[in-house]
Amino acid sequence: MSTTTPDQAGIEKALLSYGAALNAASVSQAVAAYAPDGVVMPTNGPTSTGTEQLKTTYEGFFKMLKFDVKFSIEEVVVSGDYAFARTHSAGTTVLQATGQSSAEENRELYVLQKISGEWKILRYMFNKTK
C-alpha cells in the first residue's frame, strides 16, 4: 500500500504493529491493537468480543502456535473515524506441542475505528487461502 494520507499511515502502523504482536507472541500487544469492544472471528473458532475474551483467545493462540508471518496491505478505505482494510499474510506456523512447522497463508478483513486519534481494530476476520 502506498501511504498517501495521515489516516492511511496510522492504519498501516496499527496493522503492522498487530502483525509484529503475532510474530512476538505478545498477548498484551495483540490485545492493545483492538478497540475495547473489538471482535475477532477466527477461522474454525469462536468469536471473541471485548478485551477479556480477546486476551483469553490470544493466550490460547500463542500457547498452541508460534507465528512467523508477513502481512501485505492490499486495500484501505477510510470514511471519517472508520476504515476497512484488506490484507494478505504468508509465512509459517509451528505447532508448539510437536514443533511441526507448516505453511500459513490467510486473507484478512479488518474494520478499524479511530479512537482518541489512534486507529484500533474494531472487527477482524480471516480465512485460510491454502
N, C-alpha and C positions, 0 to 999 in steps of 0.2 A: 504494500500500500504506500503510495506517495503521500506524505503528510502535507496538507495544504492549509489547514486551519488549526487554531489552538485546541478546539474540541477534538478534532481527529488525532492530534498529538496526545491529548490526555487519554483518549480511548486506547490508542496504541500502547501507551505506557501502562495502563491498567491491565490490558490483556497480556502483555509480555511479562508483567510482574506476576500475574496469575500462573503463567507457564513456568516461570522460574520457581514458584512455590511448589508446583507439582514435581519438578525435577529435584528440588531440595528436600522433598517430603516434609515440608513445613506446614503443619496444620494451622498455626496461627496466621501465617502469611496467606494461605489459601482462603481462610475464612475472612480475613481482613479485606480481601478483594471484593467481597459481596456487600450489598446493602443489608441493613439489619433484618429486613424481611425477604432477603434473597432466597431463590429457589434453584436447586439443581435437579435435573431429571435425567439420570444416567441410563444408558442402555442396559436393559435387563435388571434394573434396580429400582428400589422405591424412591419416590420423590421426597426430597428433604427441604423443609421450609424453615427459615429463621436461623439465627446464629447457633443455637444449641444443637439443632438437628444437623446443620452443616458441619459443626465440629465433630460430632459423632461419625458422620459419613466419611469425612476426610481421615479421621483416625483409622477407620476401617480400611479405606483405600490404601493408606500408606503402610498399614500393618501387613496387608496382603501383597501389594505390588510396589516395585521400585520403577519409577518412570525415567526415561531419557528420551524426551520428545522435543521437537522443534515446531513452533506454531508459525504459520504463514497467514497473514491477514489478507483476505480476498476482497472484502467489501465492508464499508462503513457508511451508514446513512444516519444523519443527525437531524432531529426535529426538536428544537427547544432543549429541554433538560432530559430528553430521552434519545436513545440511539439503538440501532441494532448493528451487529457485526457478524459477518460470516467468516469463519476461519477453517483452516485445514491443518492437521497436525500429523506428524510422522516421526517414527523412531522405534524404540524398543521398550518393552516392559520385562521385568524379571519377577517371577513368582517367588516371593520371599521364602515360602516353605520348602521349595525344592531347588531354587537357584536357576530354574529353567527360564531361558530368555526367549522372547517371541517378538515378532514384528507387531507394531502398533500403528494404526492409521485410522484417523477419525475425521469426520466433518462436524463442525461445531456451529451453533447459532446462539448468540448472546443478545439479550436485551439489557441495556445499561441505563443507569439514571445518574444524572449529575446531582450530587448531594454536597452541599457546602463547598461548591467549586471543584469537587473531585468526582471522577467517573467511577461508579461501582457497578458490579454485576447484579442485576435485578432478577434475571431469569437466564438459565443456561441449560441447553440440551445438546446432546451429541449422539452420534451413531457411528458405528464402525463401517469403514469402506471396504475392508477386506477381511 
